[in-house]
Amino acid sequence: MRARITVVGIGADGWAGVPPGLRALVDDAEVVLGGPRHLALLAPRPGQHRVPWPVPLRAGLPSLLAEHAGRRVAALATGDPLLSGIGTTLVDLLGPDAVEVHPGLSSVALARARLGWSAESAAVVSVVGRDPALVLRELAPGRRVVALSSDATTPGTLARLLVEQGYGASLLTVLGDLGAPTETRLDTTAAAWDAAADARVPPLNVVALDLRGPVVGSWTAGLPDEAYEHDGQLTKRDLRAAALARLAPQPGQLLWDLGAGAGSIGVEWLRAHPTCRAVAVEADPARAARIARNAARLGVPGLDVRTGRAEDVVATLPGAVAHPDAVFVGGGATAPGLLDRCRQALLGRGPGSRLVVHGVTLETEALLARMHAEHGGELTRTSVEHAAPIGSFRGWSPARAVTQWSWTVPTTASTDRETS
């Protein structure tokens, strides 16, 4: 069966670089979709409808595609349409059987070729229409990143972010109009970036980053406490690592971080994989704003921060975030019905979904002991001590002990006490 939409990737060399067979597919289409720049490459063709992408794109696509259902539709894209491109969006909306993709040479492949970087030696981060702070998730000495730019301002923005994080010595290579006769290259460092460099950047560019700076923290759970801005309401490093070990972040999965404090659990869940998702709920507006700042600074600006009491917020979460794979309750566990609401949400998600709750008060500890007795799981009590001065000597300074209850939805429903 013929695909309902054919997507053709175009390189910086324009329409002339598209193979004849693919040009024929576009010429034969009744409707051609694309950005104004791509549509302008086509010669006039009587009777062919040429339609620019809607704004906002994803919200407007369903009605646009429905309008042209049953017609021969082609779409023009830049480079590889499945590399943070329109091809990915169309497949998400229509399914793979309804989209026929013919990729061009991607800007990432060209950038790696110019620099001699292998595919496995560099991460790819798209900041096209996204927060440039996403690049900060990749910070590590010697790390290589290929960043897909939104426009000519992106390289300067990235340079400033790197300087703020102590990565001013990082090497920036800005490659413009890759594959075109007008291709450009600008080599500098983040610290040396200035207005003159801004003026030399073409709108179509890719930024290659060879990162030079300090170790920010572990890529596994347990960033230093100093990595977070907080007012004391912070799940400390050792307990955070223990909680995340049981929450077990998985690619694409969703976390609720309730009573989020400084947001450290949600932040490190998101840092585990680029496709992880998280909602942080915090009742205090000042702390909620602080969570957002922590998330941006640590490279996960997509953390969904919601202000309000956890028991109120979770009851009104929309469909896209209403079914978590894991829930962490760092504060407010004694709110009436909250833990039952969390368990029901996880039971609805299915076997393997995880709940972790921390408590420091006697009241919360009694609740967690009861939940453990009724529903099983793992109940632990952790006390961490740090060496501190005692006069001219040193001794152990204990932190407040924390009780942790962790529970996983059982795999076999027939033996699950929760179904009774």
KABEL-V492973 format. One line per field, one symbol per residue. ss: DSSP state (2 for helix, 1 for strand, 0 for the rest). A space follows every 10 residues. Layout:
ss->???
This chain:
ss->0000111111 0000222002 2222222200 1111022220 0000000011 1100002222 2222222000 0011111100 0000022222 2222022211 1100002222 2222200022 2011110000 0222222200 0001111100 0002222222 2222000000 1111110000 0001111110 0000222220 0000111111 0000000000 0000222000 0000002222 2222222000 0001111100 0002222222 2000001111 1100222222 2222222000 0001111002 2222220022 2000011110 0000000222 2222222220 0001111110 0222222222 2222200111 1100111111 0011111100 0111111100 0022202220
